[in-house]
Amino acid sequence: MRRGDCSAPRRRLLKAVLGGALLSALPRPVLSHADFGPVAPAIAVPSLTCMLSDGRTAALVELLTGRTTALQLMFTGCSAVCPMQGALFARLQGMLTEQLARNIQLLSLSVDPLNDDPKALSAWLKRFNARPGWIAASPAPGAVGKVTALFRRGVNAADDHSTQVYLINRGARLVWRTSDLPAPREIADLLLQFA
């Protein structure tokens, strides 16, 4: 084999390696390390009432207790990153083959309770072909501040368009914040670890 015969594949490999190194060296405009990873000590989820997609009301703590939960903040009228969040949970749910047996649930929690009524939340779940084990809820309008204080540390989540996923243990305590745009496999592995 002549030297020139393998130079094109080598160049492609070198570009891929260098491209990955350069990308990893670029500053990330998302979150500082303090805003993702393990939450220590774990933080208890506040007691607040939520309206579910089926019209029932329940305390958020009751929805979370006894289950390992991946929670995303979203609102159904969002056309920017919220649909990506829904697609992320759809892919994630496909990876969790024993989701119900392991008491793992996915929760899409709206930050727009004035517009996200049960009909809108139900349409959200249908849009992403949600199966049992993925629920959607909306807190009372006055409780959105408590939600953002816990998950986004007081940032207005609707304006911020958070793409983090929050992991809640069976004791209804926040134990992990992912980085922005986590891979579904990363979330699945964390859920299985905490379950």
C-alpha positions in Angstrom: 0.0 0.0 0.0 1.4 3.4 -0.9 1.6 6.0 1.7 -0.9 8.3 0.0 -3.6 5.5 0.0 -4.3 5.8 3.7 -3.7 9.6 4.1 -7.3 10.5 3.6 -8.6 8.2 6.3 -5.9 9.4 8.6 -6.8 13.1 7.9 -10.4 12.3 8.7 -9.4 10.6 11.9 -7.1 13.5 12.9 -9.9 16.0 12.2 -12.3 14.0 14.3 -9.9 13.7 17.2 -8.8 17.4 17.0 -12.4 18.5 16.5 -13.5 16.7 19.7 -10.5 18.1 21.6 -11.3 21.6 20.4 -15.0 21.3 21.2 -14.2 20.1 24.7 -11.9 23.0 25.2 -14.5 25.6 24.3 -16.2 27.3 27.2 -19.7 25.9 27.9 -22.3 28.7 28.1 -24.6 26.5 30.1 -24.1 25.7 33.8 -21.3 25.9 36.3 -20.3 22.7 38.0 -22.1 23.8 41.1 -25.4 23.7 39.1 -25.2 20.0 38.0 -24.2 16.7 39.5 -25.0 15.3 42.9 -27.1 17.4 45.3 -25.6 17.1 48.7 -27.3 17.1 51.1 -30.3 16.0 49.2 -33.2 18.6 49.2 -36.7 17.7 50.2 -39.3 18.5 47.6 -41.7 21.2 49.0 -45.3 20.3 49.7 -47.4 21.8 47.0 -50.5 20.8 45.1 -50.4 19.8 41.4 -53.1 19.3 38.8 -52.4 16.1 36.7 -53.2 15.5 33.0 -56.1 13.3 34.0 -57.7 16.1 36.1 -56.8 14.8 39.5 -55.1 16.9 42.1 -52.3 15.5 44.2 -49.4 16.8 46.4 -46.1 16.8 44.5 -44.6 14.9 47.4 -47.2 12.2 47.1 -46.5 11.8 43.3 -42.8 11.3 44.1 -42.7 9.3 47.3 -41.9 5.6 46.7 -40.7 6.2 43.1 -37.4 7.1 41.6 -38.3 10.1 39.3 -36.7 11.9 36.4 -38.3 15.3 36.4 -38.2 18.0 33.6 -39.5 21.5 33.7 -41.5 22.5 30.6 -44.6 24.2 29.4 -46.8 23.0 26.6 -46.9 26.3 24.7 -43.1 26.3 24.3 -41.8 25.9 20.8 -38.1 26.2 21.6 -36.4 23.6 23.8 -39.4 22.0 25.5 -40.2 19.8 22.5 -36.6 18.6 22.7 -37.2 17.8 26.4 -40.3 15.8 25.4 -38.4 13.9 22.7 -35.6 13.2 25.3 -38.2 11.6 27.7 -39.7 9.6 24.8 -36.2 8.2 24.0 -35.5 7.6 27.7 -38.8 5.8 28.3 -37.9 3.5 25.4 -34.7 2.5 27.2 -36.4 1.8 30.5 -37.7 -1.7 29.7 -38.5 -2.5 33.3 -39.6 1.0 34.3 -42.8 0.1 36.1 -41.4 -2.9 37.9 -38.5 -0.8 39.3 -40.9 2.0 40.4 -39.3 4.5 38.0 -41.3 7.4 36.7 -40.9 10.3 34.4 -42.6 13.6 35.3 -43.0 16.6 33.0 -43.8 19.5 35.4 -45.1 22.6 33.8 -43.9 26.1 34.8 -47.0 27.7 33.1 -49.9 26.6 35.3 -52.2 29.3 33.9 -52.2 27.7 30.4 -51.2 24.1 31.1 -54.5 22.6 32.2 -55.2 18.9 32.2 -56.2 19.0 28.5 -52.9 20.7 27.5 -50.9 18.3 29.7 -52.7 15.3 28.2 -52.0 16.5 24.7 -48.3 16.9 25.7 -48.1 13.3 26.7 -49.9 12.1 23.6 -47.6 14.1 21.4 -44.7 12.1 22.6 -46.5 8.7 22.8 -46.0 8.5 26.6 -46.7 5.2 28.1 -47.7 4.4 31.7 -44.9 5.6 34.0 -44.7 9.1 32.4 -47.0 11.7 33.9 -47.5 15.4 33.5 -48.6 17.9 36.1 -48.9 21.6 36.7 -48.5 23.3 40.1 -50.9 25.9 41.4 -50.0 29.4 40.0 -48.7 30.6 43.4 -46.4 27.6 43.7 -44.2 28.2 40.6 -41.8 30.2 42.8 -41.3 27.2 45.0 -40.6 25.0 42.0 -38.1 27.3 40.5 -36.4 27.9 43.9 -35.9 24.1 44.2 -35.0 23.1 40.7 -33.5 26.3 39.1 -32.4 28.0 42.3 -34.8 30.8 41.9 -34.2 31.4 38.1 -37.4 31.8 36.1 -37.5 28.5 34.4 -39.9 29.5 31.7 -37.5 32.3 30.6 -34.5 30.1 31.0 -35.8 27.2 29.0 -33.9 24.7 31.2 -32.8 21.6 29.5 -31.7 19.9 32.7 -33.3 16.8 34.2 -33.7 16.5 37.9 -33.5 13.1 39.7 -35.7 12.6 42.8 -35.2 9.6 45.0 -37.9 7.5 46.6 -38.0 9.7 49.6 -39.0 12.7 47.5 -35.7 14.4 47.8 -33.7 16.0 44.9 -30.5 14.1 44.6 -29.1 15.0 41.2 -29.2 17.7 38.5 -28.0 16.8 35.1 -26.0 19.1 32.8 -28.0 20.8 30.1 -29.0 18.5 27.2 -28.1 15.2 28.9 -28.0 12.0 26.9 -30.9 9.7 27.5 -28.5 6.9 28.4 -27.0 9.1 31.1 -30.4 9.6 32.7 -31.3 6.0 32.3 -28.1 4.9 34.1 -28.7 7.4 36.9 -32.3 6.3 37.4 -31.3 2.6 37.5 -28.5 3.5 40.0 -30.9 5.4 42.3 -33.7 2.8 41.9 
